[in-house]
Every structure is written in structure tokens, then in C-alpha cells.
């Protein structure tokens, strides 16, 4: 009994969690995916944008958070996100964090 508690405590201690800002980015990406912002822009949408002043969402300033946002958007769209998966690892995300975000985004 003590052994399983010790293993669980070690596993929880070594698994990093997402920060509050990273969770906000995940939430933002999920809301954007639901509203369909990632559609291709044709001449009509550009004309409406110019006449009304409504602009599409700009990319996030932090490339790490922007990659996380794009990853969530691709997972929500059921598109291939393997290139972003490796990029997130390069930015320092743990594979368990990436899989957790992918599970939530589906």
C-alpha cells in the first residue's frame, strides 16, 4: 500500500502542469474553433472587413503560446498536428502536457 502511494507521489511530482496563461490560451483556441474563425478569406470577407472594420484574430505575440493555440485549433478541426506537436516539445512542453491538451481539445 505504501509503495503505490509513493509511486503516485513521484509521478505527480515529475509531471509538469500548464500555467494559468497557457490554460487561457487553450480556452481561447477552443472558443475560436467553435466560432469558425480559421476559414479561408475570400474577396467578400475582405470587403466586409474593410467596410465594417471587423478584423480576424491576430496571432499571439509569444510564439510558444501561438503554437499552443494553433495546436488546439488543429486538434479541434481533426487535422494533422504532428508538426506542431514536435514544435511544442521544442518550446519545452512535456509530452504528457501535449497529450492532455489534445484530449481536452477533442
C-alpha positions in Angstrom: 0.0 0.0 0.0 2.8 2.4 0.9 4.6 1.6 -2.4 1.7 2.6 -4.6 1.3 5.9 -2.8 5.0 6.6 -3.1 4.9 5.8 -6.9 1.9 8.0 -7.4 3.5 10.9 -5.4 6.7 10.6 -7.6 4.7 10.6 -10.8 2.6 13.6 -9.8 5.8 15.5 -8.8 7.6 14.9 -12.1 4.6 15.7 -14.4 4.5 19.4 -15.1 1.3 21.3 -15.2 0.2 24.1 -17.5 0.3 27.6 -16.2 -2.9 29.7 -15.9 -1.9 31.7 -19.0 -1.4 28.5 -21.0 -4.9 27.3 -20.0 -6.3 30.7 -21.1 -4.7 30.1 -24.5 -6.3 26.7 -24.7 -9.7 28.1 -23.8 -9.3 30.9 -26.3 -8.3 28.5 -29.1 -11.3 26.2 -28.3 -13.7 29.2 -28.4 -12.2 30.4 -31.7 -12.5 26.9 -33.2 -16.2 26.8 -32.3 -16.8 30.2 -34.0 -15.1 29.1 -37.2 -12.5 31.9 -37.4 -10.0 29.7 -39.3 -12.0 29.9 -42.6 -10.3 31.0 -45.8 -10.8 34.6 -46.6 -12.3 35.5 -50.0 -13.0 38.8 -51.6 -16.3 39.2 -49.9 -14.9 38.7 -46.4 -12.1 41.2 -47.2 -14.7 43.7 -48.4 -16.8 43.3 -45.3 -13.7 43.6 -43.2 -12.7 46.8 -44.9 -16.2 48.4 -44.7 -17.1 47.4 -41.2 -13.7 47.4 -39.5 -14.2 43.9 -38.1 -10.8 42.2 -38.2 -9.8 38.5 -37.9 -7.9 37.5 -34.7 -4.3 38.3 -34.8 -1.6 35.8 -33.8 -0.4 35.9 -30.3 2.9 37.8 -29.7 4.5 34.9 -27.8 5.5 32.1 -30.4 5.2 29.5 -27.7 1.6 30.4 -26.9 0.7 30.9 -30.5 2.0 27.4 -31.3 -0.2 26.1 -28.5 -3.2 28.0 -29.9 -2.6 26.6 -33.4 -2.2 23.1 -32.0 -5.5 23.2 -30.2 -7.2 24.6 -33.3 -5.8 21.8 -35.5 -6.9 19.1 -32.9 -10.4 20.6 -32.8 -10.6 20.5 -36.6 -9.3 16.9 -36.6 -6.4 17.9 -38.8 -2.8 16.6 -38.6 -1.0 18.4 -35.8 2.2 16.3 -35.7 4.4 19.2 -36.8 3.1 21.4 -34.1 3.4 18.5 -31.6 7.2 18.4 -32.2 7.4 22.2 -32.1 5.6 22.3 -28.7 8.3 19.8 -27.4 11.0 22.2 -28.7 9.3 25.0 -26.8 9.6 23.0 -23.6 6.1 21.4 -23.2 6.2 17.9 -21.7 4.6 15.1 -23.9 2.1 14.4 -21.1 1.0 18.1 -21.2 0.6 17.9 -25.0 -1.5 14.7 -24.8 -3.6 16.2 -22.0 -4.3 19.3 -24.1 -5.1 17.1 -27.2 -7.6 15.1 -25.1 -9.3 18.2 -23.8 -9.4 19.8 -27.3 -11.2 16.9 -28.9 
